[in-house]
Amino acid sequence: MSAPLESDTANRLAQALLAFQKAQKLVLSAHRKLQDNPREKTGKFWAGTGERLKQHRRACAREVMAAYRLFSAEEGIPVARDRRLVNEAYQILAENAGGPEAKPQISIAQKSAELKLSQRLRLAIGAELERREISHPSEIAAILGTSSRQADRVLCRRAWKEGDLALLQAAAARLGLPV
């Protein structure tokens, strides 16, 4: 893992990845040990102890994703091995996303409408920044309430991305533009 500094978030991610690896090994070793057992015995195991092992693995996966989000927000870059583990954690959570925790799907028409509104807001914000003669990335980032890198990406993006519209609307409100 590499980060600007060896921060608490880097340590949190490292600990979360270690716990997730251990949980993965526990589930895998249980699968291996139960291979030659009768079906009713394995079913009973997975209904009780096995389910608790899987719940622990999901909890570890949630912690990995939370720690990874914080680590990425600080512009940390994980090494390939850590990215692989983060992807595994994401896949485990995605498997179980069919419940109430699942995000609602956004229709293509809604994405298109949001993209058009985002593009109009980008133009209006750009014109207002130019009118006020604000061009320094840190000043723009302060207005958007994000990092300089993210502000540049949001203002230059040409495709739809979740969360852009809300960010642009907040920036327009800060500048006094009609939303």
Buried (B, 14 or more C-beta within 10 A) or exposed (E): BEBEEEBEBBBBBBEBBEBBBEBBEBBEEBEEEBEEEEEEEBEEBBEEEBEEBBEBBBEBBBBBBEBBEBBBEBEBEBEEEBEEBBEBBBEBBEEEEEEEEEEEEEEEEEBEEBBEBBBEBBEBBEEBBEEEEBEEEEBBBBBBEBBBEBBBEBBEBEEBBEEBBEBBBBBBEEBEBEE
